[in-house]
């Protein structure tokens, strides 16, 4: 959202960015040309009745904020805000676009929000998904209302100060290889100024990302590649579990968990291989960022995203979801060969052409022009 809003603001459009959360929770920088409205309405409800009352109030506040912004088009992201936005805009005669950011087939069908989703989404002018696979999952429900627009991929900034000291930023668990002369390969001994080659992964520390699978795969190959280490960039509820698994697998000196960082590309440029181990995705930005940095990548062929981003064997490798042995074999193959990693990395940067910012924003602009010129009935 910050990328899209910033692009439109710098191209002369009036943009209002409304969030249910407080502005103090913003992680991504917002362009100063954007009108920022933070409703500060995020919180847990103590019981179902309180939850209903809270969400009715959210709808009231959201409706008021949208009316004040006088929009030609409303665009909402994420399932719950999408539902609230569609209800809040009833009677406004404003086209509402809602964007699904994950695999719709993974949503639980009988939970209250899923029921509300099935009722409200047909009110949208269009439902935007990021992949053809995600579109197929919604065809029976929404038909021609579903449109595919991938995430834009931007060229990494190479002049960031963070890129100069990212290895230090990744923590004391990421020592220079010279600190471990007894565990290096002969090739590394021949280059005493070099540092440990790295496998990088990025994402929230939660079940969907299957970092437990990645740790187990790395544990299988760690003795074959004693000079390599693994860094997982992100934060989440499973940190304690992953730290326990790290210790159980004997990876305490080989795994870094530095938390969430603001400049992911800077960290990726200090890595040698990227792995995405998820059970499901929407359109994984971190995978695209790694490819834009020229990294060889491995990803599980999960729904949805990786298969439409990676051309298997050309600019990366795909492995079956949940298959630790196959993932370990793919990691072993790329960790063993500079030539293969370099070949895949050279083609990986083509992601900047396939999903470039101008190309993707042209798709958004076309959709907005179409929506703004459409008959406005009911949404």
C-alpha positions in Angstrom: 0.0 0.0 0.0 2.8 2.4 0.8 4.4 1.7 -2.7 1.1 2.3 -4.5 0.0 5.3 -2.5 3.5 6.9 -2.9 3.6 6.3 -6.6 0.2 8.0 -7.1 1.0 10.9 -4.8 4.2 11.6 -6.8 2.3 11.5 -10.0 -0.1 14.2 -9.1 -3.0 12.2 -7.6 -4.8 13.1 -4.4 -4.3 10.1 -2.1 -5.8 9.5 1.3 -4.4 6.5 3.3 -6.8 5.4 6.0 -5.9 2.7 8.5 -7.7 1.1 11.5 -4.3 1.1 13.3 -2.6 4.1 15.0 0.0 6.0 13.0 2.6 5.0 15.6 2.4 1.5 14.3 3.6 2.5 10.8 6.6 0.5 9.7 6.9 1.6 6.1 7.5 5.3 5.3 4.6 7.2 3.9 5.1 9.8 1.2 4.6 13.3 2.7 2.1 14.1 -0.2 -0.3 11.5 1.2 -3.2 12.5 3.5 -2.7 10.1 6.4 -5.7 9.2 8.5 -5.2 6.8 11.4 -8.4 5.7 13.2 -6.6 4.0 16.1 -9.3 1.3 16.4 -7.3 -1.9 16.7 -7.9 -4.0 19.8 -9.2 -7.3 21.1 -12.8 -7.7 22.1 -13.6 -9.5 25.4 -16.7 -11.2 24.1 -18.8 -11.7 20.8 -21.2 -8.9 21.7 -18.4 -6.5 22.4 -16.8 -7.5 19.0 -20.0 -6.7 17.1 -20.3 -3.3 18.8 -16.6 -2.6 18.1 -16.9 -3.4 14.5 -20.1 -1.4 14.0 -18.2 1.6 15.5 -15.2 0.9 13.1 -17.7 0.9 10.2 -19.1 4.2 11.4 -15.7 5.8 11.7 -14.5 4.4 8.4 -17.6 5.6 6.6 -17.0 9.1 8.0 -13.4 9.2 7.0 -14.1 7.9 3.5 -16.9 10.5 3.0 -14.5 13.3 4.2 -11.9 12.2 1.6 -14.4 12.6 -1.3 -12.8 9.8 -3.3 -13.4 8.8 -6.9 -12.4 5.2 -6.1 -11.9 3.3 -2.8 -9.2 0.6 -2.7 -9.0 -1.7 0.4 -6.4 -4.3 1.4 -6.8 -7.4 3.5 -9.9 -9.5 4.2 -11.3 -7.9 7.4 -10.7 -4.2 6.3 -12.1 -5.2 2.9 -15.4 -6.3 4.5 -15.6 -3.2 6.7 -14.9 -0.9 3.7 -17.5 -2.6 1.5 -20.1 -2.2 4.3 -19.0 1.4 5.1 -19.3 2.5 1.5 -22.9 1.2 1.0 -25.0 4.0 -0.4 -22.1 6.1 -1.5 -22.2 5.2 -5.2 -18.4 5.0 -5.1 -16.7 2.0 -6.8 -14.9 -0.1 -4.2 -11.9 -2.3 -5.2 -10.8 -4.9 -2.6 -7.4 -6.7 -2.8 -6.8 -10.2 -1.4 -3.2 -10.5 -0.3 -3.1 -14.3 0.4 -4.4 -17.5 -1.0 -8.2 -17.3 -0.8 -8.5 -21.1 -0.8 -6.8 -21.2 2.6 -9.4 -19.1 4.3 -11.6 -21.1 6.8 -15.1 -21.4 5.2 -17.3 -21.2 8.2 -15.8 -18.6 10.4 -17.9 -15.4 10.8 -15.5 -13.2 8.8 -15.4 -15.8 6.0 -19.2 -15.8 5.9 -19.3 -12.0 5.8 -16.6 -12.1 3.1 -18.8 -14.3 0.8 -21.7 -11.9 1.4 -19.8 -8.7 0.9 -17.3 -9.4 -1.9 -20.0 -9.4 -4.6 -20.6 -5.8 -3.7 -17.1 -4.9 -4.8 -16.5 -3.4 -8.3 -13.5 -5.7 -8.6 -11.6 -8.1 -6.4 -7.9 -7.9 -7.1 -5.7 -11.0 -6.6 -2.0 -11.4 -7.3 -1.8 -14.6 -9.3 -3.8 -16.7 -11.8 -4.0 -19.5 -9.3 -5.6 -17.2 -6.7 -8.1 -16.1 -9.4 -9.1 -19.7 -10.1 -9.9 -20.2 -6.4 -12.5 -17.3 -6.6 -14.0 -17.9 -10.1 -17.0 -19.8 -8.9 -17.7 -17.2 -6.2 -16.9 -14.0 -8.1 -16.5 -14.8 -11.7 -15.5 -11.8 -13.9 -15.2 -9.5 -10.9 -11.8 -11.0 -10.2 -8.7 -9.3 -11.7 -5.1 -10.3 -11.5 -2.5 -7.6 -10.7 0.9 -8.8 -9.3 2.9 -6.9 -6.8 5.4 -4.4 -8.3 9.1 -5.2 -8.0 11.4 -2.2 -7.6 15.1 -2.1 -8.2 17.0 -2.3 -4.8 18.7 0.8 -3.6 22.5 0.2 -3.6 23.5 3.4 -1.8 21.9 2.8 1.5 24.1 3.2 4.6 22.6 0.0 5.9 24.2 -2.0 3.1 27.7 -1.0 4.4 27.3 -2.6 7.8 24.5 -5.1 7.4 26.6 -8.0 8.5 27.2 -6.2 11.8 23.5 -5.4 11.9 22.6 -9.1 11.6 24.2 -9.6 15.0 27.1 -11.2 16.8 25.8 -14.6 15.7 27.2 -13.8 12.3 30.9 -13.8 12.8 33.6 -13.4 10.3 34.7 -16.7 8.9 38.2 -16.0 10.2 36.9 -16.5 13.7 36.3 -20.2 12.9 39.5 -21.5 11.2 38.7 -25.0 12.3 35.5 -25.3 10.4 36.2 -23.7 7.0 36.6 -25.4 3.7 39.9 -25.3 1.8 38.4 -22.8 -0.6 37.5 -20.4 2.2 41.0 -20.8 3.8 42.3 -19.5 0.5 40.3 -16.3 1.0 41.1 -15.2 4.5 39.3 -11.9 4.1 35.9 -13.4 3.2 33.0 -14.1 5.5 30.6 -16.9 5.9 28.3 -17.6 2.9 24.7 -17.2 3.9 21.3 -18.7 3.3 18.7 -16.0 3.9 15.0 -16.2 4.6 12.5 -13.4 5.3 9.1 -13.4 6.9 7.0 -13.3 10.0 7.9 -16.1 12.5 4.6 -17.9 12.1 3.3 -21.3 11.1 2.5 -20.3 7.5 6.2 -19.6 6.7 7.3 -23.1 7.8 10.7 -22.0 9.1 10.8 -25.2 11.1 11.0 -27.0 7.7 13.8 -24.7 6.7 15.7 -25.4 9.9 15.4 -29.1 9.5 16.5 -29.0 5.9 19.5 -26.8 6.8 20.4 -29.3 9.6 20.5 -32.1 7.0 23.1 -30.3 4.9 25.0 -28.4 7.6 27.8 -30.9 8.0 28.4 -31.0 4.3 28.7 -27.2 4.3 30.3 -26.2 7.6 31.2 -22.7 6.3 27.5 -21.8 5.6 25.1 -20.2 8.0 21.3 -19.4 7.9 19.7 -16.0 8.8 16.0 -15.6 9.1 14.9 -12.0 9.1 11.6 -11.3 10.8 9.7 -11.4 14.0 6.7 -13.2 15.3 5.0 -15.5 17.8 7.1 -18.6 17.0 10.4 -17.1 18.0 10.7 -19.2 21.2 9.8 -22.4 19.4 12.3 -21.8 16.6 15.0 -21.0 19.1 14.3 -24.3 20.9 14.3 -26.2 17.5 17.6 -24.4 16.7 19.2 -25.8 19.8 17.7 -29.2 19.3 19.2 -29.4 15.8 22.6 -28.2 16.9 22.3 -24.9 15.0 23.0 -22.5 17.7 26.2 -21.2 16.1 24.8 -21.5 12.6 21.5 -19.7 12.8 20.8 -16.0 13.2 17.4 -14.6 14.2 18.0 -10.8 14.1 14.4 -9.8 14.1 12.6 -7.4 11.8 14.8 -5.0 9.7 13.8 -2.0 7.6 16.1 -2.5 4.7 15.6 -6.1 3.5 17.5 -5.7 0.2 20.6 -4.5 2.0 20.6 -7.8 4.0 19.8 -9.9 0.9 22.8 -8.4 -0.9 25.0 -9.7 1.9 23.6 -13.2 1.3 24.4 -15.9 -1.2 21.1 -18.0 -1.4 17.5 -17.3 -0.6 14.9 -19.9 0.5 11.2 -19.5 0.9 9.7 -22.5 2.7 6.0 -21.5 3.1 2.9 -23.7 3.0 1.0 -20.9 1.2 1.6 -17.3 0.1 -0.1 -14.5 -1.8 2.6 -13.0 -3.9 5.8 -13.2 -1.8 7.5 -9.8 -1.9 10.7 -11.2 -0.2 11.1 -13.7 -3.0 10.9 -11.0 -5.6 13.3 -8.8 -3.7 15.8 -11.6 -3.5 15.6 -12.2 -7.2 15.9 -8.4 -7.9 19.1 -8.5 -5.9 20.5 -11.2 -8.2 20.3 -14.1 -5.7 19.7 -17.7 -6.6 16.4 -18.7 -5.0 14.6 -21.8 -3.8 10.9 -21.8 -3.1 8.3 -24.3 -2.2 5.7 -24.6 -5.0 3.0 -23.5 -2.7 -0.3 -21.7 -3.5 0.0 -19.1 -4.6 2.8 -17.1 -6.1 6.1 -18.9 -6.4 5.2 -20.8 -9.6 4.2 -17.5 -11.3 7.4 -15.8 -10.2 10.1 -18.5 -10.5 10.8 -20.2 -13.9 11.9 -23.5 -12.4 15.5 -24.3 -13.4 15.9 -21.0 -15.2 16.0 -18.4 -12.5 15.3 -20.5 -9.4 14.2 -23.8 -8.1 10.8 -25.1 -6.9 10.3 -27.9 -4.4 7.1 -29.6 -3.1 5.6 -27.9 0.0 6.4 -29.6 3.2 9.0 -31.9 1.7 12.1 -31.5 3.9 14.3 -34.0 2.0 13.7 -32.4 -1.4 14.3 -28.9 0.0 17.5 -30.1 1.6 18.6 -31.6 -1.7 18.0 -28.4 -3.5 19.9 -26.4 -0.9 22.8 -28.8 -1.1 22.9 -28.5 -4.9 23.1 -24.7 -4.8 25.4 -24.4 -1.7 27.8 -26.8 -3.5 28.1 -24.8 -6.8 29.0 -21.2 -7.2 28.4 -21.6 -11.0 24.8 -22.8 -10.6 24.0 -20.0 -8.1 25.5 -17.4 -10.4 23.7 -18.8 -13.5 20.3 -18.7 -11.7 21.0 -15.3 -10.2 21.8 -13.7 -13.6 18.4 -14.7 -14.8 16.6 -13.9 -11.6 17.0 -10.1 -12.0 14.7 -10.4 -15.0 11.9 -10.2 -12.4 12.4 -6.4 -12.6 11.2 -6.5 -16.2 8.4 -9.0 -15.7 6.9 -7.3 -12.6 8.4 -3.8 -13.0 6.8 -0.8 -11.1 5.7 1.1 -14.2 4.2 -2.0 -15.8 2.2 -3.0 -12.7 1.2 0.6 -12.0 -0.2 0.8 -15.5 -2.5 -2.1 -14.7 -3.7 -0.3 -11.6 -4.2 2.9 -13.4 -6.2 1.2 -16.2 -8.4 -0.4 -13.5 -9.0 2.9 -11.7 -9.9 4.7 -14.9 -12.4 1.9 -15.7 -13.9 2.0 -12.2 -14.2 5.7 -12.0 -16.0 5.8 -15.3 -18.4 2.9 -14.5 -22.0 3.2 -13.5 -22.0 3.6 -9.7 -24.8 1.5 -8.2 -24.9 0.2 -4.7 -21.3 0.0 -3.6 
